[in-house]
Amino acid sequence: MLEEVSELIGVQVYSNKGIFLGNVNNLIIDIDSCRVDSLFVSDTNPLLVEDSRNIAVPYRWVQSVGDIIILRFFPKRVTVKRAPTAAKAQAAEEESAA
């Protein structure tokens, strides 16, 4: 049994299908309600997260916590949405104004 939430740092995180997602690097805490809001996961699996980026996993997705963390839900793949470049944004504005 965990005595402190800091014990979660470094714990491995797995999807509900048993696929390794990454390691808990930090926690996001909701101070007002004194609850863990999210797990900040680093060293993510490139099969699940584009470019192996660090991600925040909502704590409500956690199914169980022990020697490892098992998620009850995780998307098939997390991709990064790219912001439109200034040129593309300007072209889109001109096109919609015409």
N, CA, C and O atoms as a GROMACS GRO file, in nm:
protein
  392
    1MET      N    1   0.084  -0.118   0.000
    1MET     CA    2   0.000   0.000   0.000
    1MET      C    3   0.089   0.125   0.000
    1MET      O    4   0.190   0.130   0.069
    2LEU      N    5   0.049   0.225  -0.079
    2LEU     CA    6   0.125   0.349  -0.087
    2LEU      C    7   0.109   0.432   0.039
    2LEU      O    8  -0.002   0.445   0.092
    3GLU      N    9   0.219   0.487   0.087
    3GLU     CA   10   0.212   0.574   0.202
    3GLU      C   11   0.215   0.721   0.159
    3GLU      O   12   0.159   0.807   0.227
    4GLU      N   13   0.279   0.749   0.046
    4GLU     CA   14   0.287   0.884  -0.007
    4GLU      C   15   0.270   0.880  -0.158
    4GLU      O   16   0.312   0.784  -0.222
    5VAL      N   17   0.208   0.984  -0.214
    5VAL     CA   18   0.191   0.986  -0.359
    5VAL      C   19   0.324   0.995  -0.430
    5VAL      O   20   0.335   0.955  -0.546
    6SER      N   21   0.427   1.046  -0.364
    6SER     CA   22   0.559   1.055  -0.427
    6SER      C   23   0.614   0.917  -0.461
    6SER      O   24   0.705   0.906  -0.542
    7GLU      N   25   0.560   0.812  -0.399
    7GLU     CA   26   0.602   0.676  -0.430
    7GLU      C   27   0.560   0.634  -0.571
    7GLU      O   28   0.609   0.533  -0.622
    8LEU      N   29   0.469   0.709  -0.634
    8LEU     CA   30   0.426   0.678  -0.770
    8LEU      C   31   0.532   0.716  -0.874
    8LEU      O   32   0.532   0.663  -0.985
    9ILE      N   33   0.622   0.807  -0.839
    9ILE     CA   34   0.723   0.852  -0.934
    9ILE      C   35   0.817   0.736  -0.966
    9ILE      O   36   0.872   0.672  -0.877
   10GLY      N   37   0.832   0.712  -1.096
   10GLY     CA   38   0.916   0.603  -1.143
   10GLY      C   39   0.842   0.473  -1.170
   10GLY      O   40   0.899   0.380  -1.228
   11VAL      N   41   0.716   0.465  -1.130
   11VAL     CA   42   0.637   0.343  -1.149
   11VAL      C   43   0.601   0.328  -1.298
   11VAL      O   44   0.568   0.427  -1.364
   12GLN      N   45   0.608   0.207  -1.349
   12GLN     CA   46   0.574   0.179  -1.488
   12GLN      C   47   0.422   0.181  -1.506
   12GLN      O   48   0.347   0.138  -1.419
   13VAL      N   49   0.379   0.232  -1.623
   13VAL     CA   50   0.237   0.242  -1.656
   13VAL      C   51   0.208   0.154  -1.777
   13VAL      O   52   0.281   0.157  -1.876
   14TYR      N   53   0.101   0.074  -1.766
   14TYR     CA   54   0.060  -0.017  -1.873
   14TYR      C   55  -0.085   0.010  -1.912
   14TYR      O   56  -0.167   0.050  -1.829
   15SER      N   57  -0.116  -0.014  -2.040
   15SER     CA   58  -0.254  -0.004  -2.087
   15SER      C   59  -0.334  -0.122  -2.035
   15SER      O   60  -0.278  -0.216  -1.978
   16ASN      N   61  -0.465  -0.118  -2.055
   16ASN     CA   62  -0.549  -0.229  -2.013
   16ASN      C   63  -0.524  -0.355  -2.096
   16ASN      O   64  -0.571  -0.463  -2.060
   17LYS      N   65  -0.451  -0.340  -2.206
   17LYS     CA   66  -0.415  -0.456  -2.288
   17LYS      C   67  -0.275  -0.508  -2.254
   17LYS      O   68  -0.224  -0.598  -2.320
   18GLY      N   69  -0.213  -0.450  -2.150
   18GLY     CA   70  -0.082  -0.496  -2.106
   18GLY      C   71   0.035  -0.438  -2.183
   18GLY      O   72   0.146  -0.490  -2.174
   19ILE      N   73   0.012  -0.331  -2.260
   19ILE     CA   74   0.119  -0.269  -2.337
   19ILE      C   75   0.185  -0.160  -2.253
   19ILE      O   76   0.116  -0.075  -2.196
   20PHE      N   77   0.317  -0.164  -2.244
   20PHE     CA   78   0.392  -0.065  -2.168
   20PHE      C   79   0.372   0.073  -2.228
   20PHE      O   80   0.394   0.092  -2.348
   21LEU      N   81   0.331   0.170  -2.146
   21LEU     CA   82   0.311   0.308  -2.191
   21LEU      C   83   0.432   0.395  -2.158
   21LEU      O   84   0.480   0.467  -2.245
   22GLY      N   85   0.480   0.390  -2.036
   22GLY     CA   86   0.593   0.473  -1.995
   22GLY      C   87   0.608   0.470  -1.844
   22GLY      O   88   0.551   0.383  -1.777
   23ASN      N   89   0.684   0.565  -1.791
   23ASN     CA   90   0.710   0.573  -1.647
   23ASN      C   91   0.653   0.703  -1.591
   23ASN      O   92   0.658   0.807  -1.657
   24VAL      N   93   0.598   0.697  -1.471
   24VAL     CA   94   0.548   0.818  -1.406
   24VAL      C   95   0.668   0.907  -1.373
   24VAL      O   96   0.760   0.865  -1.304
   25ASN      N   97   0.663   1.028  -1.425
   25ASN     CA   98   0.772   1.123  -1.404
   25ASN      C   99   0.734   1.227  -1.299
   25ASN      O  100   0.820   1.278  -1.227
   26ASN      N  101   0.604   1.257  -1.291
   26ASN     CA  102   0.556   1.358  -1.198
   26ASN      C  103   0.405   1.340  -1.181
   26ASN      O  104   0.342   1.262  -1.253
   27LEU      N  105   0.350   1.413  -1.086
   27LEU     CA  106   0.206   1.408  -1.061
   27LEU      C  107   0.149   1.548  -1.074
   27LEU      O  108   0.215   1.646  -1.038
   28ILE      N  109   0.028   1.558  -1.124
   28ILE     CA  110  -0.043   1.685  -1.128
   28ILE      C  111  -0.152   1.675  -1.022
   28ILE      O  112  -0.241   1.590  -1.031
   29ILE      N  113  -0.144   1.762  -0.922
   29ILE     CA  114  -0.233   1.757  -0.806
   29ILE      C  115  -0.332   1.871  -0.812
   29ILE      O  116  -0.295   1.985  -0.839
   30ASP      N  117  -0.460   1.840  -0.786
   30ASP     CA  118  -0.562   1.943  -0.768
   30ASP      C  119  -0.560   1.983  -0.621
   30ASP      O  120  -0.608   1.909  -0.536
   31ILE      N  121  -0.503   2.098  -0.594
   31ILE     CA  122  -0.484   2.144  -0.456
   31ILE      C  123  -0.617   2.166  -0.386
   31ILE      O  124  -0.631   2.135  -0.268
   32ASP      N  125  -0.716   2.220  -0.458
   32ASP     CA  126  -0.846   2.251  -0.396
   32ASP      C  127  -0.915   2.126  -0.341
   32ASP      O  128  -0.972   2.129  -0.232
   33SER      N  129  -0.908   2.016  -0.417
   33SER     CA  130  -0.976   1.895  -0.372
   33SER      C  131  -0.879   1.794  -0.310
   33SER      O  132  -0.922   1.686  -0.267
   34CYS      N  133  -0.751   1.827  -0.304
   34CYS     CA  134  -0.649   1.738  -0.245
   34CYS      C  135  -0.649   1.600  -0.311
   34CYS      O  136  -0.647   1.498  -0.243
   35ARG      N  137  -0.652   1.600  -0.445
   35ARG     CA  138  -0.655   1.475  -0.520
   35ARG      C  139  -0.554   1.478  -0.634
   35ARG      O  140  -0.518   1.584  -0.684
   36VAL      N  141  -0.510   1.360  -0.674
   36VAL     CA  142  -0.425   1.350  -0.792
   36VAL      C  143  -0.513   1.372  -0.914
   36VAL      O  144  -0.614   1.303  -0.932
   37ASP      N  145  -0.474   1.467  -0.998
   37ASP     CA  146  -0.552   1.497  -1.118
   37ASP      C  147  -0.501   1.415  -1.236
   37ASP      O  148  -0.580   1.357  -1.311
   38SER      N  149  -0.369   1.409  -1.253
   38SER     CA  150  -0.309   1.339  -1.367
   38SER      C  151  -0.173   1.283  -1.330
   38SER      O  152  -0.108   1.327  -1.236
   39LEU      N  153  -0.133   1.184  -1.409
   39LEU     CA  154   0.002   1.131  -1.401
   39LEU      C  155   0.078   1.185  -1.521
   39LEU      O  156   0.031   1.174  -1.634
   40PHE      N  157   0.194   1.244  -1.499
   40PHE     CA  158   0.279   1.291  -1.607
   40PHE      C  159   0.372   1.176  -1.642
   40PHE      O  160   0.458   1.138  -1.563
   41VAL      N  161   0.354   1.120  -1.761
   41VAL     CA  162   0.426   1.000  -1.802
   41VAL      C  163   0.534   1.037  -1.905
   41VAL      O  164   0.506   1.104  -2.004
   42SER      N  165   0.656   0.991  -1.880
   42SER     CA  166   0.767   1.017  -1.972
   42SER      C  167   0.821   0.886  -2.026
   42SER      O  168   0.777   0.778  -1.986
   43ASP      N  169   0.918   0.896  -2.116
   43ASP     CA  170   0.977   0.777  -2.180
   43ASP      C  171   0.868   0.689  -2.239
   43ASP      O  172   0.868   0.567  -2.222
   44THR      N  173   0.773   0.753  -2.310
   44THR     CA  174   0.656   0.681  -2.359
   44THR      C  175   0.690   0.590  -2.477
   44THR      O  176   0.787   0.611  -2.550
   45ASN      N  177   0.607   0.489  -2.492
   45ASN     CA  178   0.620   0.390  -2.598
   45ASN      C  179   0.584   0.456  -2.732
   45ASN      O  180   0.473   0.506  -2.746
   46PRO      N  181   0.675   0.457  -2.831
   46PRO     CA  182   0.646   0.520  -2.960
   46PRO      C  183   0.533   0.451  -3.037
   46PRO      O  184   0.478   0.510  -3.130
   47LEU      N  185   0.499   0.329  -3.000
   47LEU     CA  186   0.385   0.262  -3.064
   47LEU      C  187   0.252   0.322  -3.018
   47LEU      O  188   0.152   0.313  -3.088
   48LEU      N  189   0.252   0.383  -2.898
   48LEU     CA  190   0.130   0.441  -2.844
   48LEU      C  191   0.127   0.593  -2.850
   48LEU      O  192   0.020   0.653  -2.858
   49VAL      N  193   0.245   0.656  -2.845
   49VAL     CA  194   0.253   0.802  -2.840
   49VAL      C  195   0.350   0.850  -2.947
   49VAL      O  196   0.467   0.813  -2.947
   50GLU      N  197   0.300   0.933  -3.038
   50GLU     CA  198   0.383   0.986  -3.146
   50GLU      C  199   0.507   1.057  -3.091
   50GLU      O  200   0.498   1.136  -2.997
   51ASP      N  201   0.620   1.028  -3.150
   51ASP     CA  202   0.749   1.088  -3.113
   51ASP      C  203   0.788   1.062  -2.968
   51ASP      O  204   0.873   1.133  -2.914
   52SER      N  205   0.729   0.964  -2.904
   52SER     CA  206   0.758   0.931  -2.764
   52SER      C  207   0.751   1.053  -2.673
   52SER      O  208   0.831   1.067  -2.581
   53ARG      N  209   0.656   1.140  -2.699
   53ARG     CA  210   0.641   1.262  -2.620
   53ARG      C  211   0.592   1.230  -2.480
   53ARG      O  212   0.529   1.127  -2.456
   54ASN      N  213   0.622   1.320  -2.388
   54ASN     CA  214   0.568   1.310  -2.252
   54ASN      C  215   0.421   1.347  -2.257
   54ASN      O  216   0.381   1.437  -2.332
   55ILE      N  217   0.340   1.279  -2.177
   55ILE     CA  218   0.196   1.306  -2.177
   55ILE      C  219   0.142   1.308  -2.035
   55ILE      O  220   0.201   1.251  -1.943
   56ALA      N  221   0.028   1.373  -2.019
   56ALA     CA  222  -0.045   1.372  -1.892
   56ALA      C  223  -0.163   1.277  -1.909
   56ALA      O  224  -0.246   1.294  -1.998
   57VAL      N  225  -0.171   1.178  -1.823
   57VAL     CA  226  -0.280   1.079  -1.827
   57VAL      C  227  -0.376   1.111  -1.712
   57VAL      O  228  -0.334   1.111  -1.596
   58PRO      N  229  -0.503   1.139  -1.743
   58PRO     CA  230  -0.598   1.167  -1.635
   58PRO      C  231  -0.604   1.052  -1.535
   58PRO      O  232  -0.608   0.935  -1.574
   59TYR      N  233  -0.604   1.085  -1.408
   59TYR     CA  234  -0.603   0.981  -1.305
   59TYR      C  235  -0.730   0.897  -1.309
   59TYR      O  236  -0.730   0.783  -1.264
   60ARG      N  237  -0.838   0.952  -1.361
   60ARG     CA  238  -0.964   0.876  -1.370
   60ARG      C  239  -0.948   0.756  -1.464
   60ARG      O  240  -1.031   0.664  -1.461
   61TRP      N  241  -0.845   0.754  -1.548
   61TRP     CA  242  -0.818   0.642  -1.637
   61TRP      C  243  -0.746   0.528  -1.565
   61TRP      O  244  -0.732   0.419  -1.621
   62VAL      N  245  -0.699   0.551  -1.444
   62VAL     CA  246  -0.623   0.449  -1.370
   62VAL      C  247  -0.717   0.344  -1.315
   62VAL      O  248  -0.817   0.375  -1.250
   63GLN      N  249  -0.685   0.218  -1.342
   63GLN     CA  250  -0.764   0.107  -1.291
   63GLN      C  251  -0.708   0.056  -1.160
   63GLN      O  252  -0.782   0.035  -1.064
   64SER      N  253  -0.576   0.038  -1.155
   64SER     CA  254  -0.516  -0.013  -1.032
   64SER      C  255  -0.373   0.038  -1.017
   64SER      O  256  -0.304   0.068  -1.115
   65VAL      N  257  -0.331   0.048  -0.890
   65VAL     CA  258  -0.198   0.095  -0.855
   65VAL      C  259  -0.135  -0.008  -0.761
   65VAL      O  260  -0.196  -0.048  -0.662
   66GLY      N  261  -0.016  -0.048  -0.794
   66GLY     CA  262   0.059  -0.142  -0.710
   66GLY      C  263   0.205  -0.130  -0.747
   66GLY      O  264   0.260  -0.020  -0.749
   67ASP      N  265   0.268  -0.242  -0.777
   67ASP     CA  266   0.406  -0.238  -0.825
   67ASP      C  267   0.412  -0.172  -0.962
   67ASP      O  268   0.515  -0.116  -1.000
   68ILE      N  269   0.302  -0.179  -1.038
   68ILE     CA  270   0.286  -0.110  -1.165
   68ILE      C  271   0.150  -0.041  -1.162
   68ILE      O  272   0.069  -0.065  -1.072
   69ILE      N  273   0.126   0.045  -1.262
   69ILE     CA  274  -0.006   0.110  -1.276
   69ILE      C  275  -0.070   0.055  -1.401
   69ILE      O  276  -0.008   0.052  -1.508
   70ILE      N  277  -0.194   0.013  -1.389
   70ILE     CA  278  -0.270  -0.036  -1.503
   70ILE      C  279  -0.383   0.062  -1.530
   70ILE      O  280  -0.458   0.100  -1.440
   71LEU      N  281  -0.394   0.102  -1.657
   71LEU     CA  282  -0.499   0.195  -1.697
   71LEU      C  283  -0.623   0.119  -1.740
   71LEU      O  284  -0.613   0.012  -1.800
   72ARG      N  285  -0.739   0.174  -1.709
   72ARG     CA  286  -0.864   0.113  -1.756
   72ARG      C  287  -0.895   0.157  -1.899
   72ARG      O  288  -0.970   0.091  -1.971
   73PHE      N  289  -0.835   0.273  -1.940
   73PHE     CA  290  -0.856   0.326  -2.074
   73PHE      C  291  -0.730   0.394  -2.121
   73PHE      O  292  -0.661   0.461  -2.044
   74PHE      N  293  -0.699   0.378  -2.249
   74PHE     CA  294  -0.597   0.458  -2.316
   74PHE      C  295  -0.627   0.450  -2.465
   74PHE      O  296  -0.657   0.342  -2.516
   75PRO      N  297  -0.619   0.563  -2.537
   75PRO     CA  298  -0.647   0.560  -2.682
   75PRO      C  299  -0.552   0.466  -2.756
   75PRO      O  300  -0.445   0.433  -2.706
   76LYS      N  301  -0.593   0.424  -2.875
   76LYS     CA  302  -0.508   0.335  -2.954
   76LYS      C  303  -0.374   0.400  -2.984
   76LYS      O  304  -0.270   0.334  -2.983
   77ARG      N  305  -0.375   0.529  -3.012
   77ARG     CA  306  -0.252   0.602  -3.042
   77ARG      C  307  -0.276   0.750  -3.016
   77ARG      O  308  -0.382   0.803  -3.047
   78VAL      N  309  -0.176   0.815  -2.957
   78VAL     CA  310  -0.182   0.958  -2.931
   78VAL      C  311  -0.094   1.027  -3.035
   78VAL      O  312   0.024   0.996  -3.047
   79THR      N  313  -0.154   1.120  -3.109
   79THR     CA  314  -0.078   1.195  -3.208
   79THR      C  315  -0.076   1.342  -3.171
   79THR      O  316  -0.158   1.390  -3.093
   80VAL      N  317   0.020   1.412  -3.228
   80VAL     CA  318   0.037   1.554  -3.199
   80VAL      C  319  -0.031   1.634  -3.308
   80VAL      O  320  -0.003   1.614  -3.426
   81LYS      N  321  -0.121   1.724  -3.268
   81LYS     CA  322  -0.183   1.813  -3.365
   81LYS      C  323  -0.088   1.928  -3.389
   81LYS      O  324  -0.040   1.991  -3.295
   82ARG      N  325  -0.060   1.953  -3.513
   82ARG     CA  326   0.031   2.060  -3.548
   82ARG      C  327  -0.047   2.189  -3.573
   82ARG      O  328  -0.149   2.188  -3.642
   83ALA      N  329   0.000   2.297  -3.517
   83ALA     CA  330  -0.062   2.427  -3.539
   83ALA      C  331  -0.036   2.469  -3.683
   83ALA      O  332   0.072   2.444  -3.736
   84PRO      N  333  -0.135   2.533  -3.746
   84PRO     CA  334  -0.112   2.577  -3.884
   84PRO      C  335  -0.003   2.684  -3.888
   84PRO      O  336   0.008   2.767  -3.798
   85THR      N  337   0.076   2.680  -3.994
   85THR     CA  338   0.180   2.781  -4.009
   85THR      C  339   0.115   2.915  -4.042
   85THR      O  340   0.000   2.919  -4.083
   86ALA      N  341   0.187   3.022  -4.024
   86ALA     CA  342   0.134   3.156  -4.048
   86ALA      C  343   0.088   3.171  -4.192
   86ALA      O  344  -0.016   3.231  -4.218
   87ALA      N  345   0.164   3.116  -4.287
   87ALA     CA  346   0.128   3.127  -4.428
   87ALA      C  347  -0.002   3.052  -4.458
   87ALA      O  348  -0.088   3.103  -4.530
   88LYS      N  349  -0.015   2.932  -4.402
   88LYS     CA  350  -0.138   2.856  -4.424
   88LYS      C  351  -0.258   2.924  -4.359
   88LYS      O  352  -0.366   2.925  -4.416
   89ALA      N  353  -0.238   2.980  -4.241
   89ALA     CA  354  -0.347   3.049  -4.171
   89ALA      C  355  -0.391   3.172  -4.250
   89ALA      O  356  -0.511   3.199  -4.261
   90GLN      N  357  -0.295   3.246  -4.304
   90GLN     CA  358  -0.328   3.366  -4.382
   90GLN      C  359  -0.401   3.326  -4.510
   90GLN      O  360  -0.497   3.392  -4.549
   91ALA      N  361  -0.356   3.219  -4.577
   91ALA     CA  362  -0.422   3.173  -4.699
   91ALA      C  363  -0.564   3.128  -4.669
   91ALA      O  364  -0.654   3.154  -4.749
   92ALA      N  365  -0.585   3.062  -4.558
   92ALA     CA  366  -0.720   3.018  -4.520
   92ALA      C  367  -0.810   3.137  -4.493
   92ALA      O  368  -0.928   3.135  -4.529
   93GLU      N  369  -0.757   3.242  -4.429
   93GLU     CA  370  -0.835   3.363  -4.402
   93GLU      C  371  -0.875   3.431  -4.532
   93GLU      O  372  -0.989   3.472  -4.549
   94GLU      N  373  -0.779   3.443  -4.626
   94GLU     CA  374  -0.807   3.506  -4.755
   94GLU      C  375  -0.910   3.427  -4.833
   94GLU      O  376  -0.996   3.484  -4.899
   95GLU      N  377  -0.901   3.296  -4.824
   95GLU     CA  378  -0.993   3.208  -4.897
   95GLU      C  379  -1.135   3.222  -4.840
   95GLU      O  380  -1.232   3.225  -4.916
   96SER      N  381  -1.147   3.230  -4.709
   96SER     CA  382  -1.280   3.241  -4.649
   96SER      C  383  -1.339   3.380  -4.667
   96SER      O  384  -1.461   3.396  -4.667
   97ALA      N  385  -1.254   3.482  -4.684
   97ALA     CA  386  -1.302   3.619  -4.705
   97ALA      C  387  -1.351   3.639  -4.847
   97ALA      O  388  -1.433   3.728  -4.870
   98ALA      N  389  -1.305   3.560  -4.942
   98ALA     CA  390  -1.341   3.576  -5.083
   98ALA      C  391  -1.478   3.526  -5.114
   98ALA      O  392  -1.522   3.533  -5.229
   0.00000   0.00000   0.00000
